[in-house]
């Protein structure tokens, strides 16, 4: 459907058990819409905190029509969760606003591992797949209607 729209995905290695499943959901969705593997670049970063700055750098390259930002922040016993979740959201938003490239927020923010598993292909579906659909829609909108 949209093979000429190049996508990039920034994926956090922290909680990789979850982020790999989200990535697979996104890649399957892209494939279902005839977006070839060679039109999708995957960039791994240490954690969700590093997603925003990486998305900003990728957007500045001028070769991507959308950037998918995938991560998983799971609440623990400290306030670290709040800082990382808020920073990830702010970073992705800032990258999109500053670059003009749609940067799609696909970072799960869950209370526990069970919630994360359910949102990464469990009973709540795969949020990576949903995020890929948002990237397709936004890339198409920017490329065809907002040019």
N, C-alpha and C positions, 0 to 999 in steps of 0.2 A: 504493500500500500504506500509506504513512505520510504523507499530504500535510499533516497538521496539525502535523508536527514541523518547526520552523524551524531551519535550519542557518546557521552562519556559517563562512566560510573565511578564514583569515589566510594570505596568500601572500607569500613573499619575492620581491622583484624581482631580487636578486642571483642569478646563474645562471638568469635568466629563460627561457632556451632550454629548460631542464629543468623549471622550476616551472610554466610554461604548459602543458606536456604533462601534468604531474601534475594540474593543475587541470582540464584537459579530461577526463581520465580520471574524476575525481571527479564532475564535472558530468554526464557521460554515465551514470554509475552512479546518481546521484540521479534522473535522468530515467527510467531503466529501472525505478525503483521508485516512479514516479508522484509524485516530489517536484518541484513546479513551480519554474521559474526564479525567480518572485517570492518563493518561500519560502527562497531561498538568497542571502545577502549575501556579497559578496567584498570583502575589505579587503586592499589591498596595503601592504606595509611594505618598508623598504629592504633588509633582509637577515634571515637566520635568527635572529640575535641578538635582534632586536626582536619576534619572534613571541610570546614568553611574556608580556611586559607588555601587548601588544595583546590577546591572548586573555583575560588577566585583566580588562582594561577591558571588553571585549565581554561577558564572563560576568557582570560586575557590573550590566549593563543589565537583566538579568532577562527577556530576550525570546528567548533561544536555548536550544534543547534539546541542542545539541552544537556544538562548535567544532573544525573541522578545521584543523590547523596544517601548512602545506605549505612546504617549503624544500628546498634542496640545498646541502650543504657538501661540497666536494671538496678532498681533501688536496693541499697544495702543498709547498713546500720548507721551510716554517717550522712552528712549533708553533701558529700561529694557528688551524689546523684544530681542534686539540684543544679550545682555549678556546671557540670558537664552537659546536662540536658539543655539548660538555658543557653550555654555558650554554643552548643551545636546548632540550635535553632537560630540564634542570632547570626552565627557565622554563615549559614546557608542563605538566610534572608539577605544579609549584607552582600554576599557574593553575587546574588542575582540582581539586586538593585544597582550595585556599582558597575556591573558588567553589561547589563541589558540582556544577558543570556539566562533563560529559565533554569534555575537551580532548584531541583525538586527535593523537598524534605521527606526522606524515607528513613528517618531514624526512629526506631521504636523506643518509646519511653514507658517501661513496664515496672509494675510493683514487684514482680517475681519472675523466675524462670518459666513457670507454667504459662503465664500470660504471654511471654515472648515466644514460646514454642507454639502456642495457639495462633499467634499472629504471623508466624513464619511458615505457614503451611498446615497448621492444625485446624481445629474446628472453626476458627475465625477467618480462614482463608490465608492467602499469602499476600501480605502488604507490599512485598517487593513487586509482585505482579501489578497491583493497583498503582504503585508509584510509577512503573513503566508506562502504564496507560496515561497517566498524567503527563509524563515527559513527551509521549507521542502527541498528545493533544496540544500541549503548549508549544512544542517545536513547530507543529503544523500551523498553529495560529500565528506565531511570530513570522514564519517563513511565507505564508500565503495571504494573510489578512492584515498584518501590522507592519508590512515592509515599507 
